Protein backbone atom coordinates (compact mmCIF):
# COMPACT_ATOMS: atom_id res chain seq x y z
CA UNK A 1 0.00 0.00 0.00
CA UNK A 2 1.36 3.41 -0.95
CA UNK A 3 1.72 6.27 1.54
CA UNK A 4 -1.22 8.01 -0.18
CA UNK A 5 -3.47 4.99 0.12
CA UNK A 6 -2.44 4.54 3.76
CA UNK A 7 -3.27 8.18 4.54
CA UNK A 8 -6.58 8.04 2.68
CA UNK A 9 -7.54 4.88 4.55
CA UNK A 10 -6.68 6.43 7.94
CA UNK A 11 -8.62 9.60 7.10
CA UNK A 12 -11.71 7.55 6.24
CA UNK A 13 -12.91 10.39 4.02
CA UNK A 14 -15.94 8.48 2.83
CA UNK A 15 -17.37 8.44 6.35
CA UNK A 16 -20.44 10.59 6.46
CA UNK A 17 -23.94 10.76 7.80
CA UNK A 18 -26.16 9.65 4.96
CA UNK A 19 -29.78 10.70 4.94
CA UNK A 20 -30.81 7.12 5.77
CA UNK A 21 -28.58 7.19 8.86
CA UNK A 22 -30.67 9.97 10.39
CA UNK A 23 -33.70 8.72 12.33
CA UNK A 24 -37.12 10.00 11.30
CA UNK A 25 -37.89 10.93 14.90
CA UNK A 26 -36.37 14.04 16.43
CA UNK A 27 -33.33 13.49 18.66
CA UNK A 28 -32.15 14.97 21.92
CA UNK A 29 -28.71 16.57 21.96
CA UNK A 30 -27.02 13.51 23.51
CA UNK A 31 -28.44 11.33 20.74
CA UNK A 32 -27.18 13.76 18.08
CA UNK A 33 -23.70 13.60 19.64
CA UNK A 34 -23.85 9.78 19.69
CA UNK A 35 -24.80 9.71 16.00
CA UNK A 36 -21.87 11.95 15.07
CA UNK A 37 -19.48 9.96 17.28
CA UNK A 38 -20.58 6.71 15.65
CA UNK A 39 -19.95 8.07 12.15
CA UNK A 40 -16.83 10.18 12.64
CA UNK A 41 -14.97 8.79 15.66
CA UNK A 42 -12.41 6.91 13.49
CA UNK A 43 -11.57 10.14 11.65
CA UNK A 44 -10.27 11.86 14.78
CA UNK A 45 -6.57 12.53 15.20
CA UNK A 46 -6.43 11.27 18.81
CA UNK A 47 -8.62 10.21 21.73
CA UNK A 48 -8.67 13.70 23.29
CA UNK A 49 -10.32 15.20 20.22
CA UNK A 50 -14.13 15.31 20.16
CA UNK A 51 -16.34 15.05 17.11
CA UNK A 52 -19.10 17.20 18.56
CA UNK A 53 -19.91 18.52 22.03
CA UNK A 54 -22.93 20.08 23.71
CA UNK A 55 -21.06 23.39 23.81
CA UNK A 56 -20.44 23.28 20.06
CA UNK A 57 -24.10 22.56 19.29
CA UNK A 58 -25.26 25.28 21.71
CA UNK A 59 -22.87 27.77 20.11
CA UNK A 60 -24.17 26.87 16.63
CA UNK A 61 -27.74 27.37 17.86
CA UNK A 62 -26.96 30.68 19.62
CA UNK A 63 -25.08 31.86 16.53
CA UNK A 64 -28.15 31.00 14.43
CA UNK A 65 -26.20 28.71 12.14
CA UNK A 66 -29.32 26.58 11.77
CA UNK A 67 -33.07 26.91 12.12
CA UNK A 68 -34.42 27.10 15.69
CA UNK A 69 -34.89 23.82 17.54
CA UNK A 70 -38.22 22.81 19.03
CA UNK A 71 -38.67 21.27 22.48
CA UNK A 72 -34.94 20.59 22.86
CA UNK A 73 -35.10 18.14 19.97
CA UNK A 74 -33.18 18.14 16.71
CA UNK A 75 -34.95 17.20 13.50
CA UNK A 76 -33.51 15.50 10.47
CA UNK A 77 -32.95 18.96 8.95
CA UNK A 78 -31.00 20.09 12.01
CA UNK A 79 -28.74 17.06 11.79
CA UNK A 80 -28.12 17.69 8.09
CA UNK A 81 -27.19 21.30 8.83
CA UNK A 82 -24.99 20.31 11.77
CA UNK A 83 -23.20 17.86 9.48
CA UNK A 84 -22.59 20.65 6.96
CA UNK A 85 -21.21 22.79 9.79
CA UNK A 86 -19.02 19.91 10.93
CA UNK A 87 -17.60 19.54 7.41
CA UNK A 88 -16.89 23.25 6.98
CA UNK A 89 -15.57 24.14 10.45
CA UNK A 90 -12.06 22.89 9.75
CA UNK A 91 -11.59 25.37 6.93
CA UNK A 92 -13.95 28.28 7.58
CA UNK A 93 -14.66 30.56 10.50
CA UNK A 94 -18.02 30.29 12.26
CA UNK A 95 -18.86 33.73 10.80
CA UNK A 96 -18.21 32.43 7.27
CA UNK A 97 -20.18 29.23 7.91
CA UNK A 98 -23.11 31.34 9.10
CA UNK A 99 -22.90 33.39 5.89
CA UNK A 100 -22.91 30.21 3.83
CA UNK A 101 -25.83 28.59 5.65
CA UNK A 102 -27.97 31.71 6.08
CA UNK A 103 -29.51 31.45 2.59
CA UNK A 104 -30.44 27.81 3.24
CA UNK A 105 -31.96 28.63 6.62
CA UNK A 106 -33.89 31.54 5.07
CA UNK A 107 -35.21 29.30 2.28
CA UNK A 108 -36.32 26.66 4.79
CA UNK A 109 -38.28 29.22 6.78
CA UNK A 110 -39.85 31.10 3.86
CA UNK A 111 -40.12 28.60 1.00
CA UNK A 112 -40.83 24.99 0.35
CA UNK A 113 -37.09 24.27 0.16
CA UNK A 114 -36.11 20.61 0.07
CA UNK A 115 -33.03 20.44 2.24
CA UNK A 116 -33.00 16.67 1.74
CA UNK A 117 -32.40 17.09 -2.01
CA UNK A 118 -29.61 19.62 -1.35
CA UNK A 119 -28.09 17.29 1.26
CA UNK A 120 -28.09 14.31 -1.13
CA UNK A 121 -26.19 16.48 -3.63
CA UNK A 122 -23.69 17.35 -0.90
CA UNK A 123 -23.15 13.66 -0.05
CA UNK A 124 -22.45 12.84 -3.72
CA UNK A 125 -19.93 15.70 -3.89
CA UNK A 126 -18.29 14.58 -0.64
CA UNK A 127 -17.92 11.00 -1.89
CA UNK A 128 -16.42 12.23 -5.17
CA UNK A 129 -14.05 14.48 -3.22
CA UNK A 130 -12.80 11.45 -1.27
CA UNK A 131 -11.89 9.69 -4.53
CA UNK A 132 -10.33 12.83 -5.98
CA UNK A 133 -8.29 13.29 -2.81
CA UNK A 134 -6.66 9.88 -3.20
CA UNK A 135 -5.70 10.64 -6.80
CA UNK A 136 -4.32 14.05 -5.85
CA UNK A 137 -2.39 12.54 -2.93
CA UNK A 138 -0.73 10.09 -5.31
CA UNK A 139 0.37 13.01 -7.50
CA UNK A 140 1.89 14.84 -4.51
CA UNK A 141 3.60 11.67 -3.39
CA UNK A 142 5.17 11.06 -6.82
CA UNK A 143 6.43 14.65 -7.05
CA UNK A 144 7.93 14.49 -3.56
CA UNK A 145 9.53 11.07 -4.15
CA UNK A 146 11.31 12.49 -7.20
CA UNK A 147 13.11 15.06 -5.05
CA UNK A 148 16.66 14.29 -4.02
CA UNK A 149 16.01 14.09 -0.28
CA UNK A 150 16.07 11.51 2.49
CA UNK A 151 12.83 9.99 3.82
CA UNK A 152 12.33 12.57 6.58
CA UNK A 153 12.91 15.45 4.16
CA UNK A 154 10.47 13.85 1.72
CA UNK A 155 7.89 13.60 4.49
CA UNK A 156 8.43 17.27 5.36
CA UNK A 157 8.07 18.18 1.68
CA UNK A 158 4.82 16.20 1.48
CA UNK A 159 3.50 17.94 4.62
CA UNK A 160 4.44 21.35 3.21
CA UNK A 161 2.84 20.49 -0.14
CA UNK A 162 -0.42 19.36 1.49
CA UNK A 163 -0.46 22.43 3.75
CA UNK A 164 0.02 24.63 0.70
CA UNK A 165 -2.90 22.96 -1.09
CA UNK A 166 -5.04 23.14 2.05
CA UNK A 167 -4.41 26.88 2.24
CA UNK A 168 -5.27 27.28 -1.44
CA UNK A 169 -8.57 25.42 -1.00
CA UNK A 170 -9.41 27.39 2.18
CA UNK A 171 -8.66 30.70 0.48
CA UNK A 172 -10.75 29.70 -2.54
CA UNK A 173 -13.64 28.83 -0.20
CA UNK A 174 -13.26 32.20 1.56
CA UNK A 175 -13.36 34.02 -1.79
CA UNK A 176 -16.58 32.19 -2.61
CA UNK A 177 -18.05 33.11 0.79
CA UNK A 178 -17.26 36.76 0.02
CA UNK A 179 -18.90 36.39 -3.41
CA UNK A 180 -21.99 34.83 -1.82
CA UNK A 181 -22.17 37.72 0.66
CA UNK A 182 -21.86 40.29 -2.14
CA UNK A 183 -24.63 38.60 -4.12
CA UNK A 184 -26.91 38.61 -1.08
CA UNK A 185 -26.25 42.33 -0.56
CA UNK A 186 -27.15 42.99 -4.21
CA UNK A 187 -30.54 41.29 -3.98
MOKA-V939153 format. One record per residue. N is the residue number from 1. RES is the residue in three letters. PSI is psi in radians with two decimals (NA if undefined). NEAR is the number of other C-alpha atoms within 12 Angstrom. Layout:
# MOKA-V939153
n/res/psi/near
N/RES/PSI/NEAR
N/RES/PSI/NEAR
This chain:
# MOKA-V939153
n/res/psi/near
1/UNK/2.32/9
2/UNK/2.87/17
3/UNK/-0.73/23
4/UNK/-0.79/27
5/UNK/-0.67/22
6/UNK/-0.79/15
7/UNK/-0.81/25
8/UNK/-0.69/25
9/UNK/-0.76/21
10/UNK/-0.61/20
11/UNK/-0.43/21
12/UNK/0.90/25
13/UNK/-0.34/29
14/UNK/-0.12/26
15/UNK/2.30/27
16/UNK/2.98/36
17/UNK/1.81/34
18/UNK/2.77/27
19/UNK/-0.69/26
20/UNK/-0.33/15
21/UNK/-0.31/19
22/UNK/2.12/30
23/UNK/2.65/21
24/UNK/-0.58/14
25/UNK/2.66/16
26/UNK/2.59/21
27/UNK/2.62/24
28/UNK/2.85/23
29/UNK/-0.78/28
30/UNK/-0.62/19
31/UNK/-0.64/23
32/UNK/-0.80/36
33/UNK/-0.73/28
34/UNK/-0.71/22
35/UNK/-0.81/29
36/UNK/-0.71/34
37/UNK/-0.75/25
38/UNK/-0.64/21
39/UNK/-0.61/25
40/UNK/0.00/27
41/UNK/-0.64/25
42/UNK/-0.07/22
43/UNK/-0.06/25
44/UNK/2.64/21
45/UNK/-0.68/15
46/UNK/3.08/11
47/UNK/-0.42/11
48/UNK/-0.44/9
49/UNK/2.51/14
50/UNK/2.48/22
51/UNK/-0.92/32
52/UNK/2.49/33
53/UNK/2.90/22
54/UNK/-0.72/19
55/UNK/-0.76/16
56/UNK/-0.87/22
57/UNK/-0.77/33
58/UNK/-0.71/21
59/UNK/-0.67/19
60/UNK/-0.71/32
61/UNK/-0.81/26
62/UNK/-0.63/16
63/UNK/0.00/22
64/UNK/0.76/28
65/UNK/-0.29/38
66/UNK/2.92/39
67/UNK/2.65/32
68/UNK/2.52/24
69/UNK/2.80/26
70/UNK/2.25/14
71/UNK/0.68/11
72/UNK/0.46/18
73/UNK/2.56/22
74/UNK/2.17/32
75/UNK/3.06/29
76/UNK/-0.69/31
77/UNK/-0.72/34
78/UNK/-0.78/40
79/UNK/-0.68/43
80/UNK/-0.77/40
81/UNK/-0.68/40
82/UNK/-0.64/41
83/UNK/-0.69/39
84/UNK/-0.73/36
85/UNK/-0.81/35
86/UNK/-0.73/31
87/UNK/-0.57/27
88/UNK/-0.38/28
89/UNK/-0.36/24
90/UNK/-0.34/18
91/UNK/-0.45/24
92/UNK/2.69/28
93/UNK/2.80/22
94/UNK/-0.66/29
95/UNK/-0.78/23
96/UNK/-0.71/28
97/UNK/-0.72/36
98/UNK/-0.75/32
99/UNK/-0.67/32
100/UNK/-0.74/34
101/UNK/-0.32/33
102/UNK/-0.81/26
103/UNK/-0.63/27
104/UNK/-0.79/30
105/UNK/-0.73/27
106/UNK/-0.77/22
107/UNK/-0.69/17
108/UNK/-0.55/22
109/UNK/-0.48/17
110/UNK/-0.31/12
111/UNK/3.09/12
112/UNK/1.11/13
113/UNK/2.27/17
114/UNK/1.59/19
115/UNK/-0.60/30
116/UNK/-0.73/24
117/UNK/-0.77/16
118/UNK/-0.78/21
119/UNK/-0.74/29
120/UNK/-0.70/20
121/UNK/-0.74/18
122/UNK/-0.76/24
123/UNK/-0.72/26
124/UNK/-0.79/19
125/UNK/-0.78/18
126/UNK/-0.75/25
127/UNK/-0.70/21
128/UNK/-0.70/16
129/UNK/-0.66/20
130/UNK/-0.74/24
131/UNK/-0.76/21
132/UNK/-0.63/18
133/UNK/-0.79/27
134/UNK/-0.76/27
135/UNK/-0.72/20
136/UNK/-0.68/22
137/UNK/-0.73/28
138/UNK/-0.69/24
139/UNK/-0.81/21
140/UNK/-0.75/28
141/UNK/-0.77/29
142/UNK/-0.78/20
143/UNK/-0.78/19
144/UNK/-0.71/27
145/UNK/-0.45/23
146/UNK/-0.06/16
147/UNK/2.55/18
148/UNK/1.51/12
149/UNK/2.72/15
150/UNK/3.08/13
151/UNK/-0.76/16
152/UNK/-0.74/14
153/UNK/-0.66/16
154/UNK/-0.69/22
155/UNK/-0.73/22
156/UNK/-0.71/18
157/UNK/-0.70/24
158/UNK/-0.74/30
159/UNK/-0.80/19
160/UNK/-0.70/17
161/UNK/-0.81/22
162/UNK/-0.68/25
163/UNK/-0.73/16
164/UNK/-0.80/15
165/UNK/-0.68/18
166/UNK/-0.78/18
167/UNK/-0.70/17
168/UNK/-0.78/15
169/UNK/-0.74/18
170/UNK/-0.79/21
171/UNK/-0.67/18
172/UNK/-0.74/16
173/UNK/-0.72/24
174/UNK/-0.69/24
175/UNK/-0.70/17
176/UNK/-0.60/19
177/UNK/-0.80/28
178/UNK/-0.71/20
179/UNK/-0.75/17
180/UNK/-0.77/22
181/UNK/-0.74/22
182/UNK/-0.72/14
183/UNK/-0.70/14
184/UNK/-0.59/15
185/UNK/-0.58/11
186/UNK/-0.27/8
187/UNK/NA/8
